[in-house]
Amino acid sequence: MNNVRTRFAPSPTGYMHVGNLRTALFAWLLARSQGGEFILRIEDTDKKREVPGSIEHIIACLKGIGLDYDEGPDKGGSYGPYLQSERLDIYRNWADKLIKSGRAYADPYSNEEVDLFRKEDQAAKQPFLYRNHRPLNTPKWEYQKLPLRFKSEPKDYTWNDRIMGKLSAGKESIDDFILIKSDGFPTYNFAHIIDDQEMKITHILRGQEFIASTPNYLNLYEALGLNHPEFATPPPVLAFSGNKKLGKRDGAKDILEYLNEGYLKEALVSFIASLGWNDGTTQEIYSINELIEKFSLDRVQKSGARFDGQRLSWLNGKLLRSLDPIKLNELAQPYWPKEALKFSEEYRLNVITLIQERLKYLSEIPSLSQFFFTDLPDNISLIKDNPKLSSFSNQELIDMLQISLENLTESDFTQVNLTAKLNSLLETLNQSPGVLFSLIRISTTQAPASPPLAESLALLGKEISLKRISHQIEILAQA
């Protein structure tokens, strides 16, 4: 394929979810894998639904995961403008061609009249088709006064989709549709065809909801005397249940929200790419260059792809664990609790190294590390509510902590020595690690699941660790 040009053409109507970005990623990968161009176009013709700030948000999402585009509203290019609202004269010129060829007409009907036609067809038990109610005498079209409607020529169509294969539809699926609304803005059905032609787009990737409209698009391409680009329709991204399209209620977040929470762009791109595509291997994390090298439309599946947020967290955690601690510490800087900034860079590096195995995303750093930087609040409930400790009396817990305190006082608080001391305490107290280590862990960290206990105590240091155990004994004695 030479001169491949793909595009991502979102509407600025809200947040950028995984389904949107998967379409953008596949279009980007197709272009990059063929040495072609990827274009960002904003389809902002529905001003009633437009959300302020959405264009900037779309750009931030694409740049946040590394999807660079060759042309776009903030970059310019040879085929701009790249905002549809700035291309109205272009649509009018193409509309004039359709009017002159007899393939477009001014629509004089009110919404009430159209509703009446629809009710008549329902009463006759036949599908509503606007073309069956075309006005016999149409007024001259006046821009921004009446809608302009396409005059279809129904026929059967068969077309090839690069992912879905051979598709077809009968003439009953073709109807007269609005090209330009009475407010002067084009509809998607018209504008995207003109823009793709003007911008020399060779491949269109979009959701399955557009398959039903494709016969209308083919009819319009013919009326305009245009060859259509290649169509490629990825499968829908489904909720984890697999029985509906993914929505915000199903746990999918805005892409910037994932990035702000500390999901790495490499994990997001690998995860999103795997929603409906695989390279035939068990590989799960890819570099951008690997995806470009391996991607092809032939490997995109036809069936829906289920969104699994836990798998995304697992992938991100796997990637975080693979990082050099120094690199991880660099990424961690915006996520440290403010108290951590009072400590040395070396100490924070030791902390991040210790909690690295438990990290799933960077915004977990405060909850996993807070006890290294701040004093613990008085809280006996963490012990009393612990299922491994709840059956013990306060005095039994005090006795275990007192003996532990005496033994740990003799430790030099190296990791090796602490490990030996803790293991000897198990024999001395005849207790299981689940009981004794949980008691010491809660007393010194109050974390639901801290890093390994000996390593945590060694990093906290002897003075702080013994002080916290002593304080826990006092709290139990007073309860």
N, C-alpha and C positions, 0 to 999 in steps of 0.2 A: 504494500500500500504506500503510495507516494502522496505527499502533501496532506496528510491526515490532519483535520482540524475538528476538534470537539469543543463542546461548550457546556458550562454550567449556568443555568438561567433561572435562579430562584426569584420568588416574589418576596418583597420586603415586608412580610406580614407577621413576623414574630421570631421566636428563637430558632436556632439551627439544631435540628435533632439528628439522630443517627441515620435515619432513612435518607434525609437530604444529603448528608455528607457522604454516604455510601455511593449515591449517584455521582456526586462530584469526584470522588476518588476513582471510580471505575473509568469515568470519562478522562480524567487526568492521566491515569495509568495507560489507557489506550493510546492517547496522544504521545506520551513520553516513550512508550515502548516502540513506537513507530517513527520516532524522531520528528513528530508533528507539533502542532500548536494547540494550546488549551486556552479558551477564552472565557472570561467572566462577563456575563450580561445580566443586568437587573431588569426584571419584567415588572415594572412599577406602573401598570396602567389601571389597576383597581385602587383608586385613591381612597375609597371608603374603608378598605381593609388595611391600608398601609399603616405600619407602626413606626413612629419616629425612632431613629437610631438603628433601624434594622439593617440598612445598607452597611453602615460601619461595623455592625455586629457580624454580618456575613463575611466581610473582608477579614475581620479579626480571627474568625474561626478557621478560614482557609489558611491564613498565614500561620496560625497557631499550631497547625499540624503539618505545616511544610508544603502545602499545595500551592506552588507558585503558578501564576497565570501570565501568559504572554501579552494579552490585551485585556483591558478592563476599564471601568469608570474612573479609577484612580491612576491608571497607567497610560491611557490613550491607546492608539493603534490606527492602522490604516483603514479600518472599517467602522469607525465610531459614528455617532456617539454610542456608548454602551449602556445608557439608560433609555428604556423605551419611551419614557415621557419626553425625551429630547429628540425623538425620531418621528414626530407626528406628520411632518411634511412628506417624509418618505412613504408612510402608509397611505397618505392621500393620493400621491402619485400612482401608486399601484392600484388603489381603489378606482381611480379614473380609468385605468386600462380595462378593468372589469366592467365598468359602466358602459364604456364605448363598445365593448364586445358583446354586450347584452347579457352579461353574467352576474350583474349586481343590480339591485333596485332599492329605491327608498321605501322604507317600511312605514306605512301610514297608520297602522293599527295601534290602539292603546292597549295597555295591559289587560284592561277589562274585556276588550274585544277578543284578545288572544285566549283569555280564560274561558270565554263563551265557546270558542272553537274547540277547546280541549274538552269541555263538557259535552258538546255535541258528538265528538268522536267516542267518548266514553259511553254515551247513551247508545251509540250505534255498535258498541263492542268492537271498536277497531282502534289500533294505536294512533296516537296523535302525531301527525306529521305536518309541520308548518307549510310544506310545499303543496299540500292539498287545499290550502286556503289562501293561496297567492292572490293578491288584488289584481283585478283585470286591468285596471288603469292606475298606474302608479305616478305620483307627483315627481317632479324633478328633485333630485336629492340636493338638499342644502346642508352644508357642513354645520354641525353643532345644533341642528334643529330636529332632524329625523335620523333614526338609525339607518345604516346601510346594510342590506342583507344579501347574502350570496344566493344566486339562482343556480341551484344544483341540477345536475343531469344524472339521475340515479342509474347505477349499473352495478353488476357484481364485480368484486375485487378479490384478487389473490396476491399476496405479497410475502416477501421473505423477511423474517426477523433474525438477526444474527445470533440471538440467544434462544428465542422461542421456536424458531424454525418456520415452516410454512403456515401462514394464517390466511383466513378468507372470511368474507362477509358478503351478504346479499344486498341488493339495492334497497331493501326495506330499512337498512341502517343509515341511509343517506338522506339528509334533509337540508333545507335552507337555514343557514345560521347567520347570526349577526357578525358583520365584519368590523364596523365602526359604530360605536354607541352614540347616542344623542349628545353626550358630553364631549365628543370629539376624540375620545380615546379608543384605540382598537381593542378588540377582544384577543385573548390568547390564541384562539383558533386561527386568526388572521395574522397577527403580529409575528408569531414565532416563525411562520413559514417565510414571511418577507425577510425577517432578520437573518434566518439561516441561509437564505439565498444571497443576501447582500454581504454577509460575513464569510461566505464560502465554506460553510460547515459541511463536513463530509459524513459525519456519523452523529446520530442523535441517540443519546441514552436518556431514558426517562421511565417513570413508573408504569405499572401495568394498568393503572386507571385510564391511561390514554389509548389503550388498544381499541376500545369501543369507538373512539372518535377517529381512528386512523382512516377508515373509508371516506369520511368527509374531507380529511386532509388530502387524500389522494385525488379526490374529485376537484379540489381547489388547485392542487398542483397542475392538473391537466388544463384547467381553465386558464391558468396563468402561463401555460406553455413551459413549465419547469420540470426538470428531473429532480426527484426527491433524494435526499441523503439516505444513507443506509440507516435502518432502524435497529436498535438493540435494546431490549426490554429486560432489565434485571428482575429477579424475583422480589416479591415484597419482603420487607423486614417485619417479622411477626413478633407478637408478645411471647414470653416464655411458654405460655400455655399452648401456643401454636394454633389457636383457633381464631385469631383476629390480628389486624395490623397493629404494629407497635404504636403506642401513644404515651403521653407523659404520665398517665395514671399507671402505666405498667412498669414504671421505674426508670424509664429513659430520661436522661437529663440533657440539658443544653450542652453543646460541645464545650463552650467556654467554662461551664460549671465543672466539667470533668478536668479541664486543664487547670483551673484555679484550685481544685482539690488535690492536685499533684499527681494526676495521671500523666504519664509521659507520652509525648506525641508518637513515639515508636510503638508503644503498646496500643494506643488508640488506632493507629493506622493498620497495624497487624490484625487487630480484632475486627475492625470494620471491613477490611479486605476479605476476611474469612466468612463474612455474612453472605453466602451465596457463591463463593469462589474458593477453589483450592488448587494447588499445583500437583495433586496426586501423591503428595508425601504427607508425613505426620508432622512436618515443621509447623510451629505455631507463632514464632516471633521472627519477623523479617525486617531487614533494613530496607530503606526506601529503594536503594539500588537493586536489591534482590527482587523486590516486587516489580519494579520496572522490567527487569530481565525475564521474569517468569510469567507475567500477566498476559493472558489472551482471552478473548471473548469465548473461545471454544471451551474454556474451563469454568465458565459461569453456569450454574445450575438453573433449571427451570422452576423448581419448587421453592416455596418460601423458606426463608432462613430465620431461625428463632434467635431472639435476643436473649442472652444470658449474662446479666450483670455480674454474677459471681465469677463467671469465667473471665470477664474483663478484669476484675480485681485480681484474680489469680495470675493472669498474664502480666499485669502491671507489677505485682509483687515479685514475680519471677525475674522480671527485667531489673527491678530495683536491687534484688539480691545479687544480680550478676555484675553490678557496677563496682568499680574500685571505690573504697570508702572515701577517698579524697574527692572523687567526682560526686559521689552521693552527698557529701558534706556541702559542696558548692551548690547543688540543687536544693539543699535543705534550708539555705539561709533565710528565705522569706517565711518559713514555716516554724522557726524556733519560737517558743513562748518568750515573751519579753524578758522574763527573769534569766533566761539562758544567755542573753547577751552580756550579762555581767561576768560571765565566766570566760576563761581563755578559749582560744580557738582549738588548742590541743585537747582540752577537756571535752568540748563539744564533739570533736572528731572521735574521741573514745566512746562517747555516748551513742553517736550515730552508728558506729561500728557494732556496738552491743545490741542495738535494737533493730539492726538491718534485717535480720532473719524474720522479724515479725511484721515488717512494713508491707502494707498492700498499696498505699498511696501516701503521698508526702504530708497531707494534712492530718495524718494520724500521729505525726511526730510529737505534738504537745501532749496528747493523752498517754503516749508510751514513754515519754521522757520527763514529764513534769516533776516527778519525785526526785530527780537528780538535781533539781535547781531550787526547790522551795521546801520549807518545813511542812510537815504533814499536819492536817487538822485532826483534832480529837474525834475519833470515830470508832466506837466499839461494835457498831452494827456489822461492819465488814467481817469481823470474826464470828459474831453470833449468827449471822445469816449464811455463813459458809457451811455447806452441807458436810464437809469433812471435820468441822470443828464444833458444830452446834450442839453435839451431845456431851461435850465436856463442860464441867463446872468452871467458874471463874478461877477457883483455887487451883484446879488441875492445870489450867492454862498458864497461870502465874508460875507454878512450879516448873513447867516445861521451859518457860521463857527465862526463869532465874538460872536454871542449870545451863541453858544455852548461853546466857550472858556471861557466866563464869568461865565457860570453856572458850568462848570466842574472845574473851579478854586476853587470853594467852596466845592468840593468833597474831602473826605478823601481817595478816590481811593481804597476803599474796593469793592469787587465785588457787595455786596448788595447795597451799597450806589451809585455806578456807575449805576447799573440797574435802581434805582429809579430816578436818575438825567436824564438819557437818556430818560426814559419814560415821564418825565415831560417836557422835551424839545420837544417831539412830540406834546404835547398840546400847548406849548408856541408858536411854529412855525407853528402849524397847518399843519404838514407834515406827510407823511407816513413813516414807518420804512424803506421801500425800498429806499426812497430818502435820508432822513437824515442819517440813519446809513451807507448807502453806501458812502456818502460824508465824514463822519468821519472816516470810515474804510480805505478808500483810502488815506486820509490825514495822517493817523497815521501808516499804514502798507504797503500801495501800493500793497497789496495782492489781487488777483482776487477773492478769497473767503477765508477770514481768519477764525480762530476759532471764537466762540461767542464774540461779540464786548466788552461787559463789562469785561469778563475774560481776553481778550487780553490787554485792557487798564490797568487793574489792574496789570498784570504781567510786562508790559512795565514800569509802574510807572508813577507818576504824572509829574515829571519834563520832561521826554522824551515825554510823550503824549502831554502835553501842548505846548512844544517847536515845535513839528511837526505840530500841528494845526496852530500855529502862523506862521510858515514858509510857510505853504500852502496858508495862507491869503496873505503873501507878494508876492508869485509867481503869484497868481491870480490878484493882484493889478498891477503887472508889465506887465502882458500879454496884 
